[in-house]
Structures are given as C-alpha cells and as structure tokens.
Amino acid sequence: MKLTRRNFIAAVVGGVAGIQITPLPWKFTDDVAIWTQNWPWVPVPPTGEFSEVGSVCNLCPGGCGISVRKVEDRAVKIEGRPGYPVNPGGICPVGMGGLQLLYDESIRFTGPMKRVGMRGSGEFQNISWGDAFDMLAGRITALRKAGRPEAVAAVDGNREGTTVSALIERLMRAVGSPNYVRLPSLSDTYRMGNLVMQGRNAPVAYDLENSDLVLSFGCGLLEGWGAPGRVMNAWGMWHDANPAKRKTRIIQVESQASNTASKADLWVAPRPGTDGALALGLAHLIIRSGRYDAGFVDEQTSGFDDWYASDGMLHTGFKTLVLKNYPPERVSQITGVRPDVIVKLAAAFMRAKAPVAIYGKGKNELNGSLYEFMAVQSLNALTGRINRAGGVLLPDPLPLSPLPDFDGDAIAQAGLKKPRLDQAGTRRYPFTHSLINNFSDAVNQSPRSPIDTLLVFSANPAFTLPDGDAFRRALTKIPFIVSFSPYRDETANMADLILPDSTYLEKTDDIVWPVGLQYPLYGLSKPVVEPLYDTRNCGDTIIELSNALGDPVGSAFPWETFEDALKERAKGLFDAGGGLVRFDPAAPPWKQQSPEKRGKPDYKSFDDMWKKLKSGGLWYRPVSPPRAWSDLFKTPSGRFEFYSRLIDQAIRNGSAGEMGITARDDEACMAHYEAPKAGADRSAYPLSMLPYEMINLASGWIPSPPFLYKTIFDSQLLKDTSFVAVNPRTAAGYRLKEGDLVSVKSPVGEVQARIHLFEGAMPGIVYMPLGFGHTGYDEFLKGKGVNPNTIIQAGQDPVSGDPVWWNTPVTLVKA
Ligand code: SF4
C-alpha cells in the first residue's frame, strides 16, 4: 500500500477517532492534499518487496510497540503492534506520523556541523565527526586543566533510568562537573511523593485496568497522560459497547472541559491549583463518616492520629488536620466546587469496590505539585487502596544491573565538591535532583556565565520551559553550546556545535518503565532503517567523546558500543528471573493469572534472552499479587506516612520558609493546601493563564509531524494564529467576541492570539495550547501560533522548587 497524503491523514484521524480520542476533523483530508503538495519528502515508495519490522516508539515515555511497514529499504507506514502489551494494536497521532521525523530533511541535522551564522540563525556548516570530537574534547580538556570542570554542564531530557541518561550523568561525573541538570516532568513529582510518603524510589504504578472507579485529578487521560497507548487501550475496556459489561466509571477533576472531562462519567471543575484541597475535602468526608479502611490505617500507616513524640510534645495527625481544615464548605470556598458535589464525589469513591485516585497534569511533560500529589495519595491510603488490585501497586524498580563504579581523578573529585548551580539537593530543595529554572537564573544573574560549555541532550529547553524566555536568554551568555539533537529545534539553533543523534527509527535505545504502568516493562527499540544521514546513536557518541577525552575519562566507559552498555544493564533483568520476552494477548500482564497460566520465562540463557529482547523489543513481568507488608514501606517509620518524617527532618535541617512552605509546624509535613503566593498586582492582571496539551500536537522536545497541523481545529490554529479559549462571560467583560485578536499580557511578556469563546472554559481563566509558536524546524512548523511558555511566570512549588504552571496572572487587551 502506498502512503499518500490523503490516506495518511485518513489513517491518523480514523485511528484516533476509532479509539475515541477526539472528534478530529475529517474535512481536512482534502485541504491537506493541497497544502502538502510541495513537500519533497512525502514517502512515495517504489514498488518492491514488503516487509514489517517490529520496534518500540520512543517519541514519548509511553513506550508503545510499533510495526513499521517497509517497501524494500523504505519505511512507508507505522502502526501499533497488536503483539505488544502496552498498546495492543493502538497508536497515537504523533507516533503514527513518526516517518515525517525520519524523512523530512529540512527539520533534521544531516551530520556534524559547526555554527557559521549568528547564534540562533540556524546557519551551520558540515564538519567531520573527527573534527567535532577534537573541538569539543579540546574545550573540555582545557577547562579540566584550568581546574574548572564544573564549567561544563549537561542538560538531559532523556527519561531518568534510561541507559543513555546513565551515560550522560557518568560523563559529567568523570569530567568532574556537578552541573548535570534534568528537565522537570511529572515523573519527578511521582518520585518525590513516593519518597516522602512511602520511602520508595520506584515508579508510580496505577492498576487502572482492574479499577472500577478512576478518580483522575487532572490527568489528561485522552490528551496523552501516562503511557498513552496503554491508557487508550484501557479507555476502550472501560467503555465496552455493551453497557451491561461496563464496570469502570471515570471522574475527571479539571478546570476546563477537555476531551477527557467531556467524555468522563462525571466532570468536576475546581479552580486551577486547588485539586489538593478537593482531595482533602473528600478525605474529610470519608473520615467523618468512619468509612475509611481502619485496618490498613491502623496497621500500615503512621501519622493518622495525633501522637506524642519522645520529648512529650503533642503532634497533630492527618485526621485532626483534615477534620479541622477541610469541611465541604471551606473546600468549596477554595475550589469553587459546590459542597453537594464534594459530598457526591466522596460518596462515589466510598461506594466503589476498587477505586483509585490518580494524579497528574496533562501529559507527562508538566511536573505537578508535591503537596497535591500527597493529598491524592493520602486519599488512596485512607481507603486502603495501596498494594491492592485496582489501586496503587508497589512494585520494585526495574532490576537493571548498575554500571560498574569508577574513581574520577583529582580534578574530577575537586569539581564534584563544588556546589551545583541550580541548588538542587541543598537544604532548600532537599528532594529535588535538578532545577533547570534555577540553573538559567544563575547564568542570567551572573555578570559572566559560570558555565563555559553546555551540552544539551534530547531536550529543547529554549522552547519547553515555562520561564518567560529565561533559558533562551541564558543561552545567549554561555560561550559554547553543543547540541546532540537530531532536529533543528530552538535550542539546537543556538548551538555552536551539532553532534546529531539518529532518530528513534534508526537506532537501538531503551525505554524504561512507561509512566504509570502497574507492571515492570523494559522496551528496546531497534533500527528499522539504516541511518539516512551521517548521524550517530547518541550513546555511541558519548562513548566516542569519552575516548577523545582520554584517560581517566575514557576508562570510565569500557564499552566498544552503546549496545554493549545496554546489554550489560540488561543482565540484571535475566538475573532477577520471572521475566517474559513474548506477549500472549490471552494473558495480558495486568491480569492476575494462576501460576500455571502465568507463563514461564521464554528464554534459556542470558544470550537467548538478549537475542529475543532485541528482536521483540520487550521484557516484562506480569502484575504480581499484593505483596507482603513487611519491609514494603522504606520510610523511617516503616509504614505509609501521612506525616512525612523526611519532610519533618528536612525542615529541621533548614526551615519551612527556606523550602517555600507557607504552612508551619505539623501541617507542613502532611498533605495540605497552600494558596498561591501573592505575586503580580492582580488589579493589572486579573485573569489567570493555564497552558494545556493535546494528543495530536507534540509539545515537548520532539517536533510535531507536520501532517498533524491539519488535524488541529480552526478554533485552535487558523493560518498562523493560535487561539486562546475563554468563557463567553470573561470575554464579555473585555468586550471581546469570537475571533478577535488580542494581546495576552503577563508580568513577563506578551503574545498575540485570537479569542475562542468556549463554554467549557472556567470564567477568569485563559487557556492556551502548548506546542505552537516554534521558531525552529522548517517552514511547515515555524511561525504557527504562539508559545505560552514565553509569558509564564512560573514561580516555585513548595518543597520541590519545580515550576508552577497554572497560575500566571494575565490580562487581555484587544489588538
Ligand atoms: S503514545 Fe508515545 S510512545 Fe505511543 S505512539 Fe504515541 S508518541 Fe509513540
């Protein structure tokens, strides 16, 4: 089958509509055929032999299995793999459009390059890999010789736990720089929440498929949250065509009528940033009614009741706090949700046999708030929904082998003792591993950049950060920037040197535990086609760079190739036992199976496992029965902690004020609601701006396949202008009507957009789509709409210090 523009769009729209994502516009098919007639890279394959290659998509943390159809050497179509447990046969629009990210030469770098034009102009000149390594290794070596290894920094957008990420961090340690900075994501909020309440450094695992009530606090279930292929599959199960077979209800807590909200069984709209107060309001009603799980609370938790410390001091427990502070009337004042709706919500949660409360913002790219996560997790603990089928499971981390330890030289050891520029891990941010906004602030506030050489991996912070353009300004001060991106993104265009990665369809790479999945899964992508251009797998590039740096840095990387490092880590999967490398659709991994049906490891040796893992792209362990409680929680109390002793200890080491916590004393150690700090003059900026994400538009590091722009509604993007959604009442207050051009002004910037009147928007809130407003890539992606990140005044979440996305004060001025 030939992939034409017309049938591609039909497939995207049809596939999406078929899995009930969104009513996307079919009428665009013809428009697209016209619009795309000049695209040189539309794959029109020659006639030839067909083949199908199975791999894994790496365009988001969802880890979907994909099947790529080829004609001779040319890839012509990407589909979901029915034989993959995460997304049996399903695929999202971005994944379906992945071929455009392979074949569109105008958005890719075709080989190593150095900058020849002005910074940001995107003008580069080809150089050889040897020259590129010499240039970069010479610079890093000179900094090390000068005793300034900390002036090398790395920004890493790969998912934590992946092998390439482990190599990047290792490179920084071997060089001697503490300035290894990751981008914030929802996984960070999950990691911190798990740590402070459960003492566990393991992924969040929501057993959605076995739940009968999913109470979603902000998760964009149909907008790309979690592992989107998995969630779409679960959504299909939840919505059986036969109503009698339907067991699961969905309640969406979100301020606007998103796709998820409008297709949920119940939509509850609290004010943005008040989800935690609503969760605590439900907890209040559950405690007051006495219908909490007393057995679990008594035996497995700590900090529920008031208690006396060893010094005789009386401490307030979660029960007293919640009963006192979160009655429905007060929660209604905070959230704007009517008291009777709060009561109804609590009743539904108590009535359900296997409910689960899940937390997240949009997709996985926006971090959440630590106290909000704690509030939602407290609700699960209160009702005994932890370590129970259909609730929150507590698996161990993936048993990957650690890479061998190494000793850095004296230069590296001295460099690593220097303070991190972003202050992560200090008394002020004790649980956070990276704070990129602090990093760019530190660069911007220094008369001379403390960073000399910045390495950027799988990230486009000049576009994706909610910082009012602060990172882009920092880039203008950093003397030497190196991008490893395969794409001509905004950050890469500011670079001096490009060492381009291959795309996900051209390389081997690992996918570590798709977000939110309730069972451990390790995915492995493989080259579907040979690299089209002179690009290299970034993992191989790091190893080669370490060799160019020479010993002792080089000796910390004893692998010939990146695949050797992947293989070394995968040994841990074999040693742990119990894994499967083939998927039997009759025994889905989320279903408890009897020992006979459970399946035995389908490999005989490690080499056999590795061969099958490379071929099938999959290692997983089906969900296990609830685990024994002993030693499950690794907290100081050995129990689930409503009252986090780690936060208590952190406050004792520093102070609540230093950590940005408004609450004091015991309240600061438990889930609670904190009103946003007063910032800008609200009389000048009386509205709030909230960015939102869409399933059919990439909003992170990966560019959107250009075809997808024609699946966007006219009320989101028309020609080159994007829209902001506002409630008609809000618009009336500003004498605005549908289609009016306005300036959206915040204290840090201003963008122009058109007004879309939307009854599903909360009055007083301006909703802006994320993913538009590129200045990088090619003529089909740049200049389309505006990027809300440029006007976000993020502030900092208490304790974590991560950005707060949903409270930027704005006003609207008719243009
Ligand atoms: S959901 Fe993510 S992993 Fe799955 S196809 Fe889409 S982009 Fe790829």
Residues whose N, C-alpha, C, O or C-beta is under 5 A from the ligand:
A	BS01	SF4	C57 N58 L59 C60 G62 G63 C64 I91 C92 V94 G95 P228 G229
